[in-house]
Amino acid sequence: MNDNPDMDKLAKDSIINLLSDKDYEPMKIKELSLVLNLDKEERVRLENALEHLIEEGRIVRTSRGRYAKPETYNLIAGTFQGHPKGFGFLIPDDSDKNDVFIPSDSVKDAMHKDRIMCKITRPESEEKRAEGKVVEILNRGPSQIVGRYEANDNFGFVVPDDVKYSRDIFIPKSKSKGAVTGHKVLVEVTDWAKERRNPDGQIISIIGHENDPGVDILSVIYQYDLPVEFPDEVMELVEGIPSEVLEIEKEGREDLRQLPMVTIDGEDAKDLDDAISFEKLDNGNYRLGVHIADVTHYVKEGSPIDKEAYKRGTSVYLVDRVIPMLPHKLSNGICSLNAGVDRLALSCIMDIDMKGNVVNHRIIETVINIDRRMSYTDVNKIITFKDPEVMEEYKEFVNMFEDMASLAKILRRKRKRRGSIDFDFEESKVIVDDKGRAIDIVSYDRNIATSIIEEFMLLTNETIAEDYFWQDKPFIYRSHEEPATEKIETLATFIHNFGYKIKGSQGKIHPKDLQKILVDIEDTAEENIISRLVLRSMKQAKYTKECEGHFGLAAKYYTHFTSPIRRYPDLQIHRNIKYNLNNRLNDKIESRLKAQMPETAKQSSVRERVAEEAERETVKLKKVEYMSQFIGRAYKGVITGITSWGVYVELPNTVEGLVHVTEMDDDYYIHDEEHHQLIGERTKKTYRLGDTAYVQLIKTSMENRTIDFTFISENEARDIAKEEGYNL
C-alpha cells in the first residue's frame, strides 16, 4: 500500500472483497494484518483504509473491534430522506435495493440528506417494505439550508423550504443578521439536531423577502447550491479567447465551409451546438453530417474553465433563466454555431442506406460555416404544411428538409422495430413575464422538425459509441439498465387485471416486451395508467465508463456526444476523441484517461440529478404561482398517483395537485397499494390510477409548493364552469 490514491482505492476494494468472502468471519485489525501479511507501515495504511470504508458505510466495526460488512449484522447504509411528519426512508447506496421505512420514533437525530447506518427491524415482505431504525449518522447532509425566517422577541427560527426537513432551525437573535419575518435566508447549521431538540443555526445571508419578484427562484438556486457567478480566474481566461476563429486555428482541419449546412433549434435557443449537412447520394444512400461545436479547442484540459465546467457538470435550465456550464462568451459566442461565421467543429459524417443502417462513417475535425439558422416551427411549416411563404424564403433547402424527414422516419421505424420505448406524455413550459411571474402554461410543440433532430442526434450518439467501444479507448457511455425484477413483477401483476401480459417478466426482459404493452394500450381507457406505471418501473439513465447499453432505446451502444456546450461528459468525450484522432493517445495518456473516466462519469451523473431536481422545483413553484389565481375553479383531470394520504390528479395543462384524504369525507378510504387504488370501506367507491376525475381547486401554497383539490361530481364541475364562463 502507498500514497497513490488509485492504490488506496484498490486497497479498499481488496478489503471489501475479503470481507465479502463466504468463509470470512469478522476479524480484528491484528487478524486482518496477519491474513494480508502486512508489515508495520502497511498496517497503518490498512487502518486508514478501514476508517474510510466505515465513513462510507461500506463496512462496520463492532464494539469488540471486529470488522465486517453491514449485512453481517443486519445493517444497511444509505441516505436519509425525511418526511414533514417526522418519519423517513433510507435510500440504499445500492440502487437495486428497495427503500427502508423508518418510523418517527426510530429516526433519532437524523435529518434529511444525512448519510446513515440503519438496522433492519422488520424484513421486507410482499405486503410491506422493510422497516428499520437509525443506529448511526455516517455523514451530515448540507450544513447550509434555505428557508423562511420567522421572528420572535428574543430569537427566531428558519422553516426550511424543502419540506423533507421536518425540524425548524433555531436562530439566536444575535445571529439573525437583522432578518424579519418573511425573509428568505440562507442558514448555516452550527449545532445539529438532537433527538428532542431542534438544530441551532446562524443566518449567512438574506436572499430577499418572499414577496419580492425573483426571490422564489433565487431561493431554489441557493437551495441546490447552484453556482451562478464564474470565478474571476475563469473570466480572465475567457477574456483572452478571440471572438472569431483565427486562420491558424483552421489549419489541419477538413474544410466543409462550402457544404450546405443549417442549424435547427427552438426560436429562443442561444447556444447552438449542433448543425446538419445532408445530401442524397447517387447510389440512393443518404449522407448525413452532424457537426458539433469543438468546445475543447477553447476549454483546455485542466484549465480553470475546464475545472469549473467539471464542477458544474451541466447547464441548468430554470423557468426564468439558464445557469450555463460555460461563460456566455463561449456558450453564446465562439462555441455557438451561429450562421454566417466560421466555426470549429468535431463532425461525424455518416452514409446511411435505405434501411437506416450506417454503412460508413468518419469522425473528423472540421471548419464549418452555417448557411441558415432554422427554427423547428419554420421547418415544420415547410414539411408538414407546405407554407408557400416560408418555402419561398428557404427555397434552396426545401428538398433537403423533405429528404431529412424521409430519413428520420426510416430511422424511427428502425428504432421501433428493435424495441426502443417512446413515451407520449404531454410536456409543458411555464411562461413568465418580465418580473418572473407565471402568466401561462403552454404545451411543447413536438413535430416532424423536432423528430428530425432527435433521430439524427440519437444515430450520431450510437455511431460514436459503437466506434469507440470496438476501439476499446477510454470513454464515457450513457447507460440505462434494465428494470429491477421486482418492479417488472409488480407491473406484470397489475396489468394482468386489464388482460395484458409481459412476455419477459419471468426472466430477462427485453425493451420490446414493454414497447408491445405501450402499443397494445394505445387509445384505450387504461393507456394513461399503464404507461405511467411502465415509466415508473424504469431505472434512471447514468454515465458510466463501461458500455452497458441503453435499455430504453434498445441500443447496445450509446453515449452523449452532441452537446458539449451544456454537458460535461460530451466535452470529455470530445477530448478523448481528439487525443485519438491526433495520435496523441499514448500509453501514459490512455492510462490517465482510463483512471479519470469513472470519477468523471460519477460527477456528471450527480450534477445531472441536481440540475433535474432544481429544474423540477422551479417548474413546480411557478405552476403553484400560476394556479393561485384560479381558486374555486373546476377541472377535469386524470388520477396520476394513489397514496395512503390522498389522490394526485393531473390537469390537461400538466399541473398536478393533491386531494387529501381529509377532503374525502364521504367514507373512510383504504389504500390498496398493489392495485394502485383507494377503496371506500362502506360505499366501496374506488379511485384508481388513470381514472378521470373532476376536481375543484381549493388552496395553493407557495411556501409549501403545493396545490390542493377536492373531488366534485361532473355535474358540479359543469355548473361551476358554466357560471364562470369557461369550458372544462
N, C-alpha and C positions, 0 to 999 in steps of 0.2 A: 504493500500500500504506500502511496506517495501523495504529494500535494496537488497532483494533476486532478482537476475537477472531474474529468471524464473517468479517471481511475476510481475516484470516490464513488461515482455513480455505479461503476462496475462492482465495487466492493459492496455497496448496499444491495445491488441485485443478487450478488453471491450469497449474502446473508439471508435475503428473502428466500432464495432457492433452498438453502439449508433448512430454514425453519418450516418450509413447505413440504419437506420430505415426509412421507407417510410414517417413517420409522423414527422421526425426530421426537424426543422428549424434552420439555422445557429445561434449559441449562442456565447456569450462572456464567458470568464473564470468564472466569478461570477455566471452566469446562469448554466453553466455546474456543478460547485461545488454544487449548490443547488439541481440540479436534481440527482446528485450522492450521495448527503447527506454526504459531506466530511467535516472534521474538518480542522483547520488552517494548521496543519502539512501535512495532506493528500493533501491539495490544492497545496502545494509546489511540492509534488511529481507528481500531475496531470500536473502542468505547465512543469515539466521536461519531462514527457511522451509526452506531446503535442509538445514540441520543437523537440524531437527525431523524432516524426512522420512527422513533417514539413520537417526536414532534409532528411528523407527517401522519401519524395514526396508522402506520403500516405494521407496527409491532407494539407489544406492551411489555412492561416489566412488572412482575408481581411483587407483593410486599416482601417476599423472600429473595428477591433479586434474580428471579429466573425470567428469561426472555422467550416470548412465543408470539405467534400471530394472534390477532384479536379473536378470530373464530374459535381458537382453542378454549377460550373462556366465555364463549357466547357473547362476545363483544363485536361491535361494528363501528367503523369510523365514517364520518361524513360531515356535511354542512347542515346546520340547524336552520330550518325555515319556520319562522314564527307565524302566529295567527293572532288577530286582535283580541280573541277571547282568552289568550294565555297559554293554550296548548300549542303544539307544534309538530313538526315532522323532521326526521333525519333523512336527508337526501344522500344516499350512499356514494362514496367515491367511485365504486364500481357501478357504471350506468346500467348494467344488466340486472342489478338487484333492485327490488321494489322498495319504496319509501317505508319508513317505520313511524308509526303514530306514537307521539309522546304526550301523555296526559298532562294537564297543567300542574298537578302535584308532583310530577316527575321531571319537570323542566329544570329545577334547581335555579341557578343564576344564569342560565344560557340566554343569549339574545340572538335575534335574527342575524344570519350570516356568520355566526361563530362556527368554527370547526370543533366538533365534539366527538367524544367517545361515548357510545351508548351501549347499555346492556339489554339484551332481549329478555323481556319478562313474560311475553306470550308469543309463541311462534306463529308464523303466518298459516292461515287455513284457507279453504276455498271460500268461506263466507267473509272472513275478516283479514285485514292486513296485520302484519306483526306489530306488537306493542313493545315499547322499551322505556328505559329511564336514563337520563344523562348521568354519567359517572365521572366525566372529566371534560374540562374545556381545554382543547388542544391549542387553539389559537383564537384570539378575539377577532371579530369582524372589523369593519371600518371604524376608526375612532372618531371620524368626523361625519356628522349626520345633519341632514337638512330638515327643518321643521318650522312650526308656527309658535311664536313666543306668546306666553300668557303671563301677565304681570300680576303680582300680589304686592302687599305693602312692603314686606321686607325681603322678598325673594321672588323668583319666577320659575317657570318650567317650560320646556320645549316639547311640543307634541310632534313626533316625527311624521313627515309627510308619508313615508312608507308605513302603512297600517300594520305591516307584519311585525313592527316593533311594538310590542304590547305594553311597554312601560314608557312613561314620560321621563324626561331628563331634568333633574333638579338643578336650578341655577341660582347661586347666591347673588344678591343684588350687586355686590361689588364686582361681579364677573359678567354682568349683563350688557356692558358697553352702551347703556342707555336705551336699550331696546324697549319698545312699548308693545302692548297687546295688539296682535295682528301683523307684527313684523315677521317676514320670512327670514330665518337666520341660519347660519352655519355654526353648529355647536361641536366642540371637541369634548369627548368623554374623558374626564380626569380620574374618575373612580368608578369602576364597573359595578353593575348591579350585584347585590347580594339577594339571597332568597326572599327576604321580606323588606327589601329597601330598594328604591329606585336608584339608577346611576346618577352620579354628580357630573356636572359639566361646566364649561365656560364658553361664552359667545366668542367665536373667532371673527365673524363678520356679519353685518346686517345686509341682506340681499335687497331688501326693499319692503314696502307694505304690500300685503296680499292683494289689495285693490288697485295697485299701480299697474299700468299697462306693461306687459312683458315680464313681470316678476314671476308669473306662473312657470313660464318656460325656463327662465333663469334658475328657478328652484330645481327643476329637473336636471339642468346642466350641472349644478352643484351636487345634487343627489347622486349622480352617476360619475362625478369627478371627471367630467369631460374637459380636456384641455382646449380652451378657446384661443388664447394668445400663443403665438410661436415664440420660443426663446430668442433673445437678441442675437445670439451667435448664428442661429438659423437664418434670421432675416438679413444679417450682414452678408452671409454667403449668397443668399438669393439675389441680393442687390448686384452682386458681381456676375450673375448669369445674364448673357445677352438676351435681348427681346426678339432677335431674329436669328435664324440659323446661319452660321458663318460658313463661307465657302470651304474652308479647311475641314469642317465637320462633315461635309458631304463626300469627301474622298474615301474611296474604298467601298462605297455603298452602291447597290444597284439603283439606277436612276429610273423611277417609274412616273416621273412628272408628266409624261405625255399620255399616260394611261387614263381614260375617262374614270373619274372617281368621285364618289359622293359620301357624305355622312347622312344618316337618318336617325333623328332623335326627337324627343319632345320639344315643343316650342320654347320652353323655358330652360332647357339644358344649357349649361355654360362650359362644362368640362367635357369636351368631345374627344373620347379616347379611341374610337374605332371608326374606320372608314371602309368602304366597299368598292372594289372594282369587279367587273363582270363582263364576260363575253361568251358567245356560243361558238364552239369550235367546228371546223369543217367535218369532223368525224361524228358530230352530234352530241359530243360531251359538252359540259359546262366548265368554264374556268372561273373559279371564284377566288378573288383575292381579299383577304381580311387583313387590314393594315392597322396595327395598334401602336399608339404613341410610344416612342422609345424613351420612356421616363428615366431609365437607368443611365442614359447618357448624361443626364443632368444631376441625378441623385447618386453620387458616388458612394460606393460601399464603405461603411464605417464613418462617413461624414456626419456632422451634426444634423443635416437634413435627413439623412438615412436613419439615424438613431431616433429622431423624433417621429418619423413615419412608422418605424417599427413599434415604438411605444404606443402610438395611436391605433395602429393596426388597420384602420378603415376610416373612411369619411362617414360622418353621422348625419342622417337626413331627418332633421326635426321638422315639425309642422311649418314653422315660420323662418327657418334658416338652415344652412348647411354648415357643419363644423368639418372643414376639409382635412384630409390626411396630409396634404401638401399645401404650402403657401399659394395664394391666388396667382402670383406671378408665374408659377409653374402650372397649376391646375387649369387656370383660365387663359394662360398666356402661351409660353413657348411649347408647352406639352399638349395644348389643346389643338386638335386638328381643324383649325379654322380655315374657311375657304379662301382661296386666292393667295396663300402664302406657302413657302416651302416649309416642310416639317420632316423630322427624322422619325422613322418607324421601324418596327420589327414586324415583318409581313409573313403570312402563311398563304402560299399560292397553291390552290388545290384543283386538280382536274377530277370532275365528278361525272360518272356515267348516268344513263337514264334511269337506273335503279337506285340512285343515291349513294353508290359506292365511290369512295375516294380511290381512284386508280393511280394517282401520282400526286406528290406534294413536295413543296420546297419551303424551308424556313430561312428567311434572308433579312439582312439589314438593308434598309432602303431609304431613299429620299423621295417624298411624295408631294403633290400639290392638289388640294381638293378643288374640284370644279364647282360643285354646288352644295350648300348646306340645306338638306331636305328635312321636312318635318313628317312625322307619322301621318298627320292629317292630310297633307298635300299628296303624299304617295298613295294613300288610301283613296283620295278623290280621283287619282289617275287610274288606278287598277280597278276599283270597285264601281265608281260612279261615272267614269269616263267624262269627267268635268271638262268641257271644251276650253274654258279659260285657263285652267291650271295646266291642261295638256299642251296648250299653245306656249305657255311660259317655260315649260321644261321639255319642249318637243324633242330635243336631241337625246333625252334619256327615257322617253316613254317606252320604247321597245325593250330597253334594258330592264326597266321595272317590271314589265309584264313577264319577261323571261325569269327574273328573280322570283316572282310569285309562283311560276310553274315549278321551279326547283324547290322552293320552300315547301310546296305541297307534297312533292316526291319525298323529301326528307322527313316530313311529318308522318306520312304514311309508313315509311320505313321504321321510324321510331315506334309507332303504334303497333306495328306487326311484331316487333321484338319484345313488346310488353311495357314500354315506357308509360308511366302513370301521369295523367294530367287531371288536375282538379279544376273545376269550373265554378269557383266561388266568386261572388260579386266583390270587387275591390273598390275602395273609395279613397277620396282625397278631401281633406278639410281645407276649405278656402278661408283665409283670414284677411282682414282689412289692414290698412297701413299702421294701425295701432296694435296689431296682433290679435284682434278679437275675431272669434269664429263667426262667419256670416253665412256659410253654406257647406254642404257636403255633397260632392259630385262623384259620379262613377268614373273609374278609369276606362278609357275607350280602348278596348282590345280589338284590333282589326288585322287585315292582311299585312299591313306595313309592320306592325309590331311582331307579327308571326315571322316575317322575313328575317328580321334582325335576330329574333330568338333562335330560329333554326340555324342560321349561319354561325352564330356565336357558339351554340352547342356543338355543331360539327367541328369547328375550329378547336375548341377545348378538347374534344375527343381525339382528334387527329394529333395534336401536340402531345397529349398524354400517352397515346399508344407509341408514338415515335420514341419518346424518352424512356418509356418502360422497357422497350426492347433494346435500347442502347445501354440500359442499366446505369444511367447517370444520376447524380444527386438531384432530387426533385421534390416537389410538394404536390400531392394529389388532393382532389376534392372527393372525399369518400362518404358513402351513405350505406350503412349496414342494413341488413335485412331486419325486419321487426323481430322483437323478442317473442319466443314461442308462446309465452303466457298470454301476451296481448292478442296474438292471432287466434289463439284458442277461445279467448273471451269474445272476440269479434265473430268467430265462427258460430259460437253458441247463440249469440244474439240474432244474427242474420238468418239462422236456421228457422226462427219463428216466422220469418217472412217467406220461407220457401227457397232460400238461396244457400249455396254450399261453396266453401272454399276448397278447391281441389287439393292444394298442397298443405292444408292445415295440420295434417297428422305427421308431416315430415318436413323436409326442406321446401320452403315456399318460394315461388318464382314471381317476379313482378306481374307476369301475365295473369296469374291467379287473381290478383287484386284488380288488375285492369278489367278483367272479364266481369267482375262484380259491378264495377262502375258503369260498364257498357249495359249490363243487364238491367240496372235500376234506372236508366235514363227515362225521364218523363213519367216516372211512377210516383205514387204518393210518398213512398219511403225513400226517395232519392236523397233528399236533404239529410235525413237522419243517418243513413248508412254511409254516405260519402264522408260525412264529418267523423264518423267512427273509424273509417278506414284511415283518414288523415291522422287521427289521434293515435292509431296503432303504430305509426311510423316513427323511426328514430330521427334525431336531428343529424343533418349532414355536418361534417367537420373536415378540417385539414389534417392530412397525415403524410408521413414520409414514405409510406408504403402504398402501392397501388392496390386498394381493397375493393375497387368497383363502386358503382353508384346504383343502388337498388332502385330508387325512384325512377331513374332514367333508363334502367335496364342496360346500363353501359358497363363494359368490362374496364374501360379506361376513361378517366375523367379528371380534369384539372380546371383551374381558373387562370386563364392566360389573358383575357380580353379587357381587363380594367385596372391597369397598373396605376392610374391616377388616383383611384379611390380604394384600392385593396392592396395591402402589403404582400400577401402571398403571390399575387400576379407579378408584382415588381420583382420579388425574389426569383421567381421562375424565369423572367426575362434575363435577369443577371446570370443565372446558371446557363441558360441557352446561349447567351453571348460569349461566355467563357468557352463553351464548346465550339461555337461557330468560328471563333478566332484562334482555335488550337491552343488555348491557354489553360485547359483543364488538365494540368499535370497531376501527378500522384499527390503532391503536397496540397494543392488547392482542392482536389477532389475529396481528399480525406477531411479537410477542414469543412467543406460544404456539407458532406455527409453527417458530420458531427453536429453542424448547426441546424439541419433540417427539422429534427424532432422538436426542438425548442421554438423554432420559427412557426412551425405548424400549430403547436400548442398555444403560443401567444396570439396568433391570428384567430384561432377558434375562440379564445377567451374574449378578445376585443370585439369580435363579431357578435357574441352573445350580449355583451354590454351595450353595444350600439343598437341591437334589435330591441332590447328592453327599454332603453331610453326613447327610441322612436315610438314604440307602442304606448309608452306612458304619456308622451306629449299628444298623440292622437286621441288617447282616452280622455285626457284633460280637456282638450278642445271640443270633443264630442259632448262632454258634460256641459261645457260652457254654451255650446250651440243649443242644446236641448233645454236649457234652463228658461228659455223664452216661451216654451210650449207647455208649461204646467197645465194639466187639465185636459189636454188633447187625447183623443182616442186613436189607436193604431191597430193595424193588422200585422202580426208578426209570426215568427217561427220559433218554436222552443229549441234552444241550442244547448241547454245544459240542465241536468237534473241533479240536485244535491239534497242532503238532509235539511238544509236551511232554506231551500226555496228553488224557484224555477227561473232560469235565464231565458229571456226572449230577445230575439234579434229582429229589428225592423228592416224594411226594404232598403233604407239608407245606410245599413250596416251598423247602426247604433245598437248596442246590447245593454239591457237593463235587467234588474232582478225583481221578481215577485217574491217577497219574503214570506215564509210560511205563516207569519203573524197576520198577513193580509189575506190568507186563505182560511177565513174563519167560518166557512160553511161546513167544515168537517175537520177531523184530525187525520192528517195525511201520513202514510207510512212510506218510507223510502225503499224501493226495490232496486238496489244497486245493480244487480245482474242484468235486469231488463230495462234499465235507464228510465224509470218511471216513478211517479208518486201516486199512491192509491188511497182514496178516501176510505177510512175504516168503516164508516156507516153506509155512505152512499155508493161506495165502490167507483166513484168518479175518478178517472185516470188522466194524468198529464204525462205524455210520453215525449221523448226526444224526437224532434222532427214534426210534431203536430202543429197545425195552425192554431194561433191563439189571438184573442182580442184583448187589448190591454189599455189602461189609461195611465198617463204619466202623472205621478203624484208628488214626486220630490227629486231634486238633484242636489248634490253636494260637491262643490269644487274642492273643499277641504279633504273629503274622503275619496273624491274622484268616483262617485257612484251615481247611478241612475236607478230610481225605484218606480216600478209599475204596480198596478193591481189588476187582477183579471176582471173583465166585464163581459157581458153577453154580446153577441153580434148585433142584436137589435139596439142595445145601449150604445154601442160604438157608432152605429149608423145614425142614430138620433143626435149624438154629440157632434158628429161631422157635419150633418145637415144643418144643425143650428148655427154652427160657426162658419159654415160655407166653404168646406173643403172636401175632397174625395179621400176615402180610405185607400 
